[in-house]
Amino acid sequence: MKRGNGRLKPLFDAGIIGGGVIGLASAYFLAKAGIRVAVFESGKTGSGASSAAAGMLGAHTETEKDDAFFRFAKESQALYPGLAHDLLLESGIDIQLQYNGMYKLAISAEEADALKKRAETEKDVEWHSKEKVLRNEEGISDAIYGALKIEKDGQVNPAALCKAFTKAIQLMNGKIFENTPVYKISRIEHSHYEIETPQDRFFCEALILANGTWSSRYIKDFVRNISVYPVKGECLSVTLKEGNLSSTVFHESCYLVPKLDGRIVIGATMKEDTWNTEPSVQGIAALMNKAVKMMPAIEKASFHHAWAGLRPKTADGKPFIFKHQGIPNLFVTTGHFRNGILLAPKTGEMIRDLFFNRNVNEEYVHAFRMDRALEVRL
Ligand code: FAD
């Protein structure tokens, strides 16, 4: 395809805007299916929300309703063992998948009642008495009433996951353009797209908008009413001087995630209406207080590092994953909010299947469709 100065520019089958876990997962599954992909990323791949994540695959911890979102999350979670295996073979990178289980703590009698009820009605979760929790995890506070044990909610290392996707895509001849912010997208010849970056212009047949919190600007050019906005999340990591933690532990909005390298990741705050990505003393202090309440030994731990990222949130908190019904070859996958790491494999598969016009579970097409934006508060 000739443009401007007459040089022949590459024509990709699919141009993906955003090299976070969602853009990378989409590119990965398309590249595996033989599609010539190009990922355009403003910074380094995984440098947005994706590498700020704690890496939990918390299908059960993140939702209490047996709905389309929960089923999608469970299917995505179930794809991880195969994905971890494939990525290790393809890229040589271990995404550090582990099923260490999660404890959702009850620190009041009301919380204990609610969690016991969940244990009676839900699959894959079990109520553990205080004594049983403390036998398994000696360092947990003895002020608890007990905890819900969620055996199947594991975790990965999100930075390793993004690196593994990046390398695997490149080895399948996909192009990853880092430090390449897209500043303009135009439709050309009805069904193709021109992508403009400071370095060059690129042409692609299909366009996939996957740039997380920053996607609103481009989506609005193609779809009315959709908006995605940032919810800042702060985390810190520590190393215990005494004791040990093997399961992920949750209470209200605070979690402790033990990592394979010995660190414990403590997260995460939630703050709307800001684009600031610096961890604040206020946010980190609040997390530390909650963490010490859950596990007193944290008070004597060594501080390692603190960071923050922007979760991409939609009005109803659920992602948009769709093929545009009116504009040819346009796909949107954004708004994965608190669960982008968990949802990445199933999202990547769904984008691949929409791309090939394969059958996609109607329930998911409906749940993540574009026109639901009209039904929710914006
Ligand atoms: P991002 O990772 O933000 O990627 C979007 C990318 O697009 C960025 O890299 C950005 O540089 C790029 N971009 C933007 N504009 C342009 C442009 N114009 N041109 C080119 N590139 C562009 N999820 C879980 O499942 N489990 C967890 O334990 C978990 N913990 C979290 C903890 C914290 C503190 C935070 C902040 C999030 C957490 N999440 C977790 C949520 C998860 O991180 C996000 O849902 C996920 O990373 C979103 O991925 P994304 O690819 O859509 O966005």
Boltz pocket constraint, residues with backbone or C-beta under 6 A from the ligand:
constraints:
  - pocket:
      binder: B
      contacts: [[A, 17], [A, 18], [A, 19], [A, 20], [A, 21], [A, 22], [A, 23], [A, 40], [A, 41], [A, 42], [A, 43], [A, 44], [A, 45], [A, 46], [A, 47], [A, 48], [A, 49], [A, 50], [A, 51], [A, 52], [A, 53], [A, 54], [A, 55], [A, 56], [A, 57], [A, 58], [A, 180], [A, 181], [A, 182], [A, 183], [A, 210], [A, 211], [A, 212], [A, 213], [A, 214], [A, 215], [A, 231], [A, 232], [A, 233], [A, 234], [A, 235], [A, 267], [A, 268], [A, 269], [A, 307], [A, 308], [A, 309], [A, 310], [A, 311], [A, 312], [A, 333], [A, 334], [A, 335], [A, 336], [A, 337], [A, 338], [A, 339], [A, 340], [A, 341], [A, 342], [A, 343]]
      max_distance: 6.0
